[in-house]
């Protein structure tokens, strides 16, 4: 259809005269020229060079300055105008009236194509009444939104996030927002039935409504929220209603008005596509009933932060239950203040032999864990080796941990020797509150460091 329209115009009484100096350019028909333009724009590597609406040195504005034919082809190629960026990090370069005028111009040329927008007005300045007209106009086009990358101050979030309340996001696939200052953002998943990616960064009460039924979202990330309005019940509904999840990062907050888990739970909660899970639980939240039921057979990365306290729960074996049930190909495990004994931790590690990175914070460790990680030299096929692929170990900064020189040395050296087998790797990094100067001169440790081992201990080590 586009080529037919261009053909009719080219052969009308007002036929455009080609004024390009290049003979090759003159011979190109509009359709292949359009394909070249689209290919060049869609393969830009520099993400900072996206189509800023008032930048004449970038396509498609630049194309119209070459010759009449190029201008004609670019003007009648709505795909070229459907991906745009507005705003600037530098306040002195902003001109809100021109931004609004240029944005309307781009939108008018994009036809009815789905829109990919970058909206960048960081909250380091006071925009007053200058910014809302731009945001209101862009929000009026929400029925065409496909991909949105957004940075605005919190005083304008109601304007630009309104489509999540009105349910007018039928084509939205990706939404990445950063709200500066204190935010109270709310995202209703049912408003965007095709949404696959939701990421939000901002301080304040952030809420994601999962309650409307099954949804095909694959990635959800809520970060830097000081007082998230996401409860244990919300997490359970998320698990139930988002079966295609591949990546989930949520802070769970306990407080007034937050719901706990329902009394009745299914015997198994399956998320068979989930590969990355990061959850942080505030004081008063105990997700034990969820972890007792989770089946995560593809999980590769788990980050768990808890504030339930060792005095209330001296041991938390529910992670062990999940690992035993799922047997996931886990590669990264980060535990922060999870009330778990060393014995329980060791059992957990037996279920995740694929582990390459282990990070522990707020957990008292001793020679018990080091001895468990030490490879038996008589085990030539590493069949009894705990986590044979482990490369980095970080015991955090817990000064309650107590490691002996002998156990530390044996563990490090044994894993270097294990690397000579087909089923294992040597350590590349070990970090813990240990005085490594006591073993640095050991010939075996020297060899390990020559092979690339990095050791980070006490500040004065």
N, C-alpha and C positions, 0 to 999 in steps of 0.2 A: 504493500500500500504506500509506504514512504517513497519508494522508487517511482511509482506511478505519479504521485503528486509532484515530485521533483521533475519528472519528465514533461508533464503538462506545462509546468511553469517555465522550464527551459525552452520550450518550443512555442511559447505564447508570443504575442506581438511585442511584448516588452522583454524579449530574449536578452539574457545577460551576456555581456561581452567578457571573455576571459582576458585578464590583464596580467597573468602570471608570466614571468620571464622564462621559466623552465618549460622546455618543450614536453618533457615527460609528464609534468603536472597537467599540462593542457590536454593531453590525450587521455587522462584518467576519467572514466565515467563516474558520475556521482555515487553510485552504489559501492563500488570497490573503494572509493575514497572515504566514504562513510565508514566502511569496515576497518580501514586503516586507522582512522581517528579513534574508533571505539577500542580497537586493540591496544593502541598506545596509551589511552587513558586508563584502561582496566588493568594494565601491567605496570603501572607506576610503582617503583620500589620505595620511594621516599614518602612515608606516610604524612610528613609535614607539608608535602606539596599537593595535598588534595585540592579540590576545586574551590578555592576561596572566592566568594562571589564578587569581590572587587579587585581581584588581582589580574591585570591585563597581560601579564607575562605567562599565564597558565592557560591551558585549554579549559573550556572551549573559547574563552574570550580571545585568546591569542590567535586562534584559527581564523577568526573573522577579520583579522588585520592583514592577512597575507594577500588575498585577492578576492574578487567577487564570487568566484566559484566556491572557494573554501568557505566564505561567509555564508553562502547559500546552503551548502551541504551541512554546515554546523548548525545553522538556524533551524533546519528542518530534520534534525536528528535528536528527538526528545531524550534518547538514552544519555546523550552527552550532558544534559542539563539536570538529570535526575539524581546526581550525586553532588552535594554542595556543602560548603562549610561557611559559617558566619561567626564573626567575633574576633577577638584578639587578646593576647595576654598583656599587651601594652596599651594602657588607657589612652595615651596621647595619640595613638593611631586609630582610635575608634571614632566613627562618625555614624551615629545611630540612624539618622535620616537616610543617609546613603546606603547603609546596610539594609534597611527596610525596603528601599526602592530597588536595590539590586536583587534582594531575595525574591520580591514579587516578580521581577523580570525573569529570573531563572525558573521559578515555579511555573510561570505562564508558558515558557518554552518547553517544559518537561512533559506537556500533555497530561495524560492520566497515568504515567509510569509510577511504579512504587518508588518512594524516595529514600535515599540514604543521606542522613544529615549529621553534620558535626556542628554543635552549638557550643561555643567556647567563650563564656564570659565569667572568668574566675572572680571570686568574691573578695578580692583585695581592694576594690574600689566601691564607692557609692554610686550606683547607677540611677537612683531616684525613679522618676517617671519616664526615663528615656528607653529603658529596656522592654517594658511590658508590651508595647505595640508589636515588636518583632516576635516575641514569644507567643503572643495571642494569634498572630497570623500563622506561625508555624503550627501551633496547636490546632488551628482550624483545618489544617491539612492532615490531621492524624489518621484519617481513613486511608491515606496513601503511605504512611510510615512503613518502612521495611527494616532499616537499620538506623539506630539513633545512638550517637555518642554525645553526651551532654555534660557540661560543667556550668553551673549557675549558682548564685547565692541562694540561701534558704528562703529569703523573703519572696522569691519568684517561683518557688517550686509548685505552689498551688496552681499557677497558670500552666506551666509546661507539663505537669503530671495529671492535669484534669482528665485527659482521655482514659486514664486507668480507672477513673471513677465513672465516667459516662459509658464506657464499654465500646468506644469507637476506634478500635485498633485491629481491624480484621486482617491486615497484611503484615503486622509487626512480627519480625523474626528475632531481632537482636536489640536489646536495650541496655546501654551501659551509661550509668549516671553517676556523677560526682557532685554532691550538694555541699557547698562550703558553708561554714558556720553551723548553727544548730538546726537540725532537720527533723521533720515529722512526716517523712515520705510514707506513702501507702501504695502497695502494688496489688491489684486484684487480677489474678491470673486469668480468670474467665473473660476479662476484657480483651485479652490478646490470645485468641484460640490457637494461633500458629506460632506463638513465641517459643523459641528454642534456647535462648541465652538471656539471662537476667543478671546483671551485676550492678550493685549499688554501693557507693562509699559515702559516708557522711555521719556526723555525730547526731545523736538524738534518738527519738522513738521511731524506729522503722518497722513497718509491719508488712508481711506478705500474706495475702489471703488465699489459702489453698482449698477453701471449703466448697467450691462450686462443683466439684466432681473431677473425674479423670482429666489429666492434661498431659500433653506431649513434650513439655519442657525438658531439656537435657542438662542445662547448666544453670545453677543458682548460686550467687555469691553475695553475701551481705557482710561488709567489712567496716571496721572503725566505728561501730555504733556503740555509744556509751550506755544507752538505756534501750535496748531493742525491745520491741513489742512483739516478741516471738516466744511462745510458750512451748512446754513439752507437748501439749495437745496439738499445737500447730505443727510440730515436728512429726508427730504420729500421722496427722492428716497428710502432710507432705509425702511421707513414705508410702501411704496408701493410695494417694491420688496422682502421684507422679512416677509411674512405673518405669519410664524410659530414662530416668536420671542417670547421668554419667559423672557429674561433678557437683558436689553440694558443700557449701560453706555457710554455716549459720551460727549466730550467737543466740543462746537460749537463756532468757531472763526470767527469774522468779520474782513476782511482786503482786501487788494488789490488782485484781482483775485478770490475772493470768491463770489459765486453766492448767490443771495437771492432767495426767493420763486418765482415760476412761477406765472404769472398773474392769470391763471385759476387753481383752485383747486377743487377736488371732494367735494361733499357736506358732505360726511362722510369718515373718514379714520379709518378703522377697524383693530385692532390688538387683536383678540379674545383670544389669548393664553398668552399675555404679563402679567406677574405678578410683575416684578420689573423694574422700570424705573428711571434712574438717568441722568439728563441733566444739563450742565452748559453752560450759554450763555455769551459771552464776550460783551463788550459795542458795541452798534450798531446793535445787533440782537434782534429782537422782534418776538417771535414765536406765537403771538396771533392768527394768522389765522390758524395755525396748531391746537392749543388747542381748538379753536372753533369747530373743525371738528372731533376731536379724540373720538373714541368709544373704551374704554378699560374696558370691563365688568369683567375681572378677576384680575385687578390690586390690589396688596397687599402692595406694597411699592413704594413711590414716593419721590424722592429727586430732588429739583429744585433750581438752583442757577442762579441768573440773575445780570447783571450789567447795566441795561438800565436806572436806576435812577428814583427816586421819583419825581424829578423836571419835567422830561419829561412826565412821566406817574404817576400822583398822585394816581391812582387806576388801578389795573389789574384784571378785573373780569373774565378773560378767563379760569382760573382754575375752577372757579365756573361753567362755562358753560360745561366744560368737565365732572365735577363730576355729574352735573344734567343729562347729557346725558348718562353717563356710569353707575352710581350708583354702583361703584366697592366695593368689600369687603376689603377696604383699612385698613391696620393695622398700617403702619408707614408713617408719613408725615413729611418731613424735608424741610423747606423753608428758603433759605438764600438770603436776600436782594431782595425779590420779592415785588414790590411796590403795596402793598395791604392794604386797610384800615381794621380796626377791624370789621366793619360791614360786609364787603365782606368775611372776614375770618370766621365769625360766620355762615354765610349762607353756606359756603363751608363745615363746620363741620356738618351741619345738613344732608348733603348727604352721610356722611361716619360714620355712627353710630358704625361701627365695630372697629374704631380707638383705638389702645392701646398705641401708642407713638407719641407725638407731639413735634416737635423741630422747633423753630423760631429764626432767626438771622436777625438783621437789620430791624426789624419791631417794630414800636412804639406801645406798648400795655399799657392798663390802666385797671381800674376796669370793663370796659365794657366786656372784655373777661372773667374776673374772675366771674362776675355775670352771664354770659351766661353758664359757666361751673358749676355753683352752682346748686345743685339738690334741687328741690322743695320737702320738707318733706311731703307735702300732696299728692304727686304723688306716690302712693304706688306700682305701677307696672312699674315705671320709664319710662312711655311712653313719657313724655315730657323732659326727661333727655338728654342733649347734650353729645354725646360720652360716654355712660354709662360704657364702658369697658376700658376707658382710665386709664393707670397705670403710665406713665411717662410724665412729662411736662417740657420742657426746653425752657425758654424764652430768652436764649442767654445772651449776656453781654451788651445789649443796655441800656445805662444809660438814654435814653429818656423815657423809660418806667416808669410808675408811678402807684404804687399799694398802696392802703390803708390797714391798719391793719385789719379793719373790713372785707373788701371784701376778703382778702387773707385767713383769719381765717374761714369765712363762707364757702368758696369754699372747703378748705381742709376737714373740719369737715363733711360737707354735703355729700361728696363723700365717706367718711368712713361709714357713716350711710347707704348710698345707697348700700354698699356692702352686707348688710344683706338681700337684696332682691335677687331673683334669676337672675334678669337682670342687673348685674352691679358688678364692682370691685372698691376697694379703691385704692388711689394713693400709689405707692411705691417710687416715686422720683419726687421732684419738684426742679427745678433749675432756679434762676432768680436773677437779681440785686436788692435784697430786704433784708432789715435788719431783718432777722428772729429772732434775739435776742429779738425783741419786742413782739414775740408771743410764744417763747419757753416755757415760764412758764404757759401758758394757759393749764388748766387741760385736755381739749379735744385734744389739740395738743400733749400733753404728751402721752395720750393714743394712738394717731395715730403713734407716734414714737415708742412706745412699740410694736405696731403691725407690725413694719418694715418700716415705712415711713422714707426716707432719704431726708433731706432738705439741699440745698446748695445755699448760698446767697453771700453777699458781702465778700470780702477777709478778712475784719476785723470783720466779724460777729462771 
